[in-house]
Amino acid sequence: MPAGIRVTVTFPTPPGCPVAEFSEAADATVDSVTTTVASADSANTLSEFLVDAEAVPDDCERTPVFAYADRRVYRVDHDADCPCVCLGEYDTPVHRYFADGETLELVFHARDFELLQTVVGELRERFPDVDIQRLVRAPTGGASQDTVFVDRGKLTDRQLEVLRTAYEMGYFEQPRGANATEIADELGVSPSTVTEHLLAAQSKLLQDVLERGS
């Protein structure tokens, strides 16, 4: 079976995406989106999304295309400056949106690592503030588990040094081969500094292992 990769990326500010711009203007969270994204030269690049009716202010400039009892459906056009269109150009449509007025999170699927590198490179070229949050490889060979890519780049140089030293000295073994005081002596720092860096490093790496909204 093909070993595709699920990719989660975030943008710190709405980068020309009309869904994110609506979220920011209306101060409403958008997380239910249906998208039709074609190539950049196509006129049929549309998204529809649901928003709680109470979350939309009375002075919202957009008019809903449909109204449920407690939700409203809005439709927006994307243009070439939107990351959603960028993904559509590589046949990797957006699988999931989350926009809360401050960040835009997109999830998409790449069929292989080569395509992933191409798409991520293009996103970085067009949107320098993009942050690759998470990469998950699809199960292969009948395995029920998925493979998680852990981003060591999240760690500071000092956190990585402390984590590596702790690992090499057997801190994570049972029974432990070294304690925080011995690691601190090896690095020339205080035991509290070792503990602080280890906790920070483990927290960052666990964010990759324990995916939000998996």
N, C-alpha and C positions, 0 to 999 in steps of 0.2 A: 504494500500500500504506500502511497506517497507520503513523505515526511514533511508536511507543511509546517509553517511557523506562524504563531499568533503574535502580533506585535502591538504593543500599547505605547503611544506617544502622547506627549502633552506640550502645550504651548502656553507660556505665561500670560500672554495677552491675546485677545481675539485677532488672529492674523488674516483678516479679510474674509473670514467665514461668516456668512449671514446668520447661521444658527447661533454662533457665539455672540455676534453683534446684537441679535435679538435678546439673548440672555442677559447681556450687559445693560442694554437700554431699558428692558422691562424689569430688571432685577429679579429674574425668575430662572430657576434651574430647569434645564432641558436635558432629559436623558432618554426620551422615547422618540426616535427619529427613523423614518423610512426614507431611503435615498435612491434616486436614480441619477447616477453620475456617469456621464459619457465623456468622450474626449474633449479637449479644450476647444475644438472648432465646432462642437455640436451645440445647438440651441436648447437641447433637452437635458439640462443639468439642474435638477430640482430636488428639494427636500421637503418633506412634510413632517411635522412634529406636534406632539401633544404637550399642552401646558395646563396646569391647574387653573381654572377660571379665576379663582380668588387671588392667584399670584400675579395676574396681569393688571397693571394699573389702568385707570380709566382713560388716561391720556396717551395710551399706546398708539403709535402711528399705524401699525399694521392691522389689517382687518382679517379675522379668521375666515377660513373657507368652509368650516363646519363647526357647529356648537353642540356638544353633548351637555348633559345636565350639569356636570361639574368640571368639564374640560373643554378646551378649545383646540382646534386643529389649524395650524398656520402652514403656509407654503412659501418657500423662498427660492430664488434663483441664485446659483453660484456663478462666479466668474473665474477667469484664469488665475487670479491672485489667491484663490482659496486652496488650502491644502487638500480639501476633499477632491477638487478637480485634478490636482497633481497625482493623487492616488488613482483616480479613474483613468488617467493616461497610461498607467501601467497595468490596467485590468485588475486592480486591487481595491475594490470599492470599500467604503467604510462599513464595518460590521456593527460598531457600537459607538455612540456619541455620549459625551457628558460635558455639558457647559454650565457653569455656575456664575458667569459674569466676571470671573477673575482668571480662570483657566479653561482651556479647551482640551479635552481628552478624546482621542480617537483610537479605535481598535480595528486592525485590519489583518488579513491573512496573506502571507506570501507563500507561493507554492514550493520555493526552494531557497537556499541560502544565497545563491547568486542573485536572484531577483531581489531578495531582501537588501543586499548590499547596494544594488542599483537604486532602489526606492529610497532607502535611508540617505544615500548620498545626495539624491535630488532634493529631498526634504531639507537637508542641512544647507544645500546651496540656496534654495529659495527662502527658507525660514531659519535663519541662524540660531534662533532661540529655541528650536525644537529640542525636546528632551526625550531620549529613548528610555521609557520607564521599565519596560518588561518584554522579554522574548521567551516564548514557550514553544518547544518543539512538540509536534503531534506524536502520540504513541506509535511505535513501530514493532513489527514482529509479534503482534498479539499481546504486547505488554499493556497493562492497564494504566501504568503511570505515564505521566508526561515528563519531558526533560526541560528543566528550567535553566536559562542562561543567567548566571549571576554576574552583575556588573561591578567589578572591583574598582572601577573608576569613581564610585560613590565615596570610597574611603579616602581620607587624607593620607599623605605619606606617613605621618606618625602613627595613625591608626593601623595601617597595613603593616608597619614595622613591628608594632606591639603584638598584633595578631599573629604574624608569622613567627616571632620569637616564642610566643606562648605555645604555639602549635609544635615547634621544633623541640621545645623543652618538656613537652608532655603534659602541658596544663590541662588539656581536654581529655586525657586518658583516664581510665578508672582502674586502679587508684592513680591519682595524679602524680606525674613525674616531677612537677614543680609547682610552687604556689606563687601568689602575686608578689610576695616579698623577694623571692629568688629571681623572678623575672625582672623586678624593679632593679635589683642589684646588677643584673646582666646589662640593663639598658642605662643605668645611671640616673634613674628617676625614682620618684616616690611610689610606694605600693598603691596609694589612692589614684595616682595618675595612670598606672597600669589598669586598674579596675575601670576607671572612667573611659579610657580608650577602648578597652575590650567590650564594654557595654554598648558604646556608640557604634563600633564596627559590627557587632553581632546584630544590633537593631537594624542597621542599614541593609545587611545581607538578608536578614529574615524578611524584609519587605519584598525582596525578589522571590524568595521561596514560597511565601504565603501570599499568593496573589489576591488583591482586592477584587471582589466581584467576579471570581473565576467561575 
